[in-house]
Amino acid sequence: MNFLNNMTIKVRLIFLVSVASILMVIIGAMGLNGMTSLETSMKSVYADRLIPTGQLSKIIGYMRDNRTQLFTALQHDSNNEFSTMHNHQVTMHTDIVTANIGKISTLWDAYMATYLTPEEEILAKEFGDTRKAFVKEGLIPARDALLKGQYRESNIILLQKVNTLFVPANASAEKLLQLQLDVAEQLQSEAEANYNTTFTVYLVLMIGGIGLLTVLAIMTITGISGAVRDLEEASNGLAAGDLNARSSYKGKDELGRVAAAFNMMGEKFHNVIQDLSGATSQLASAAEETSAITDQTSQGITRQQAETEQVATAMNEMNATVHEVAQNAALAAESARQADEASNRGKHLGSRYFAKVCFGHPSPSKQQNFTRPFMPTAPRPSCVRCVITSSRLYTTPSVTLRRHKAAAASSPSFARALNYEYTDGVDYRG
């Protein structure tokens, strides 16, 4: 696993910036060190080699000039045919020699104040000794002889001392000069080697740093993009209906926490869908039961409709029967009226006859009616059937009555429709 996945994205960025900063500081420090070393080398070459080389070059030049001045001063000898060609005094040459000796001493003191290597110290001591002999045993005696006009003695000193002592002194100076050049070349080689080393290390650090930063950046980008891709695939799977889609990213960074939250959400979503599936199954079962109940209800409604049609048929027949009963009742009423009239006439005639026989009264209108106390009249029935029955004129067909009774026995609603409960409280259904 990418070890950067155990870091938060913030820590990763800080780590990358820190590594880049450290590399920049190292490279910058090496650059500054190289520049400082180069500056030190340049100062050393200039102060310890270039200036001493110039000093030695001048010293050698002044030494050679002193010898030349002595040779030129010998031309002022009056015995020399060329003496008339010099239009100046011999002191001009001797003064130059004296001045050159002073300049050489000054330059030598400055040279000895610079940094000297052990080998250089040996050569410097050697040059100091040979120069001292060259000056004291050669230059000063020859100069003094010239000032005294002793040209022959001066020439002998020049030939025997000055030339003889000049050679070792000049050789020591040349060795010192060559040493300066050799040391300068060595310093230049060291500086070049130091530069090459610094450049190599700088290049290695730069390439290594860039490579390290590149690797870390790739690891960071790969870790982040991989986590995002994993979350995207899991999200697309969940969106497509795969309730088992989960993120496999297990990092400890922010994306790891997002992946964990996504997996928890997916798990809860899966449980909710399962609960909904169970509820849907129960609802489907309830719907099937409801459908069955609906079918039963539909069948009951169908039966009720059939019974209603039977009731309607019975009601139609009942209406016909009632109409027939009404007609019979009218006939019975008329017959009852006629019977009543006949009865009244009979009673009237009987009364007249009874009064005439018993009391001798011929007119019943003037006599008290004795039939009512002895023959009380029954209360008038309140239903048509009773009226018809009491008058012995009930003419309803027996077939229709039996049909009504059968329908009332099979259907309570039809029985209520017939309404056999009459006002006198007597049930006349037989």
Protein Blocks (a to p, Z undefined) as FASTA:
>chain_A
ZZklmpcfklmmmmmmmmmmmmmmmmmmmmmmmmmmmmmmmmmmmmmmmmmmmmmmmmmm
mmmmmmmmmmmmmmmpmklmklmmpccdfklmmmmmmmmmmmmmmmmmmmmmmccdfklm
mmmmmmmmmmmmmmmmmmmmmmmmmmnopaklmmmmmmmmmmmmmmmmmmmmmmmmmmmm
mmmmmmmmmmmmmmmmmmmmmmmmmmmmmmmmmmmmmmmmmmmmmmmmmmmmmmmmmmno
pakbccfbfcfbfklmmmmmmmmmmmmmmmmmmmmmmmmmmmmmmmmmmmmmmmmmmmmm
mmmmmmmmmmmmmmmmmmmmmmmmmmmmmmmmmmmmmmmmmmmmmmmmmmmmmmmmmnop
ablklpccfklmmmccddddfbfklmmmmnopacbdfklmmmmmmmmmmpmklmmmnopa
cfkopaceZZ
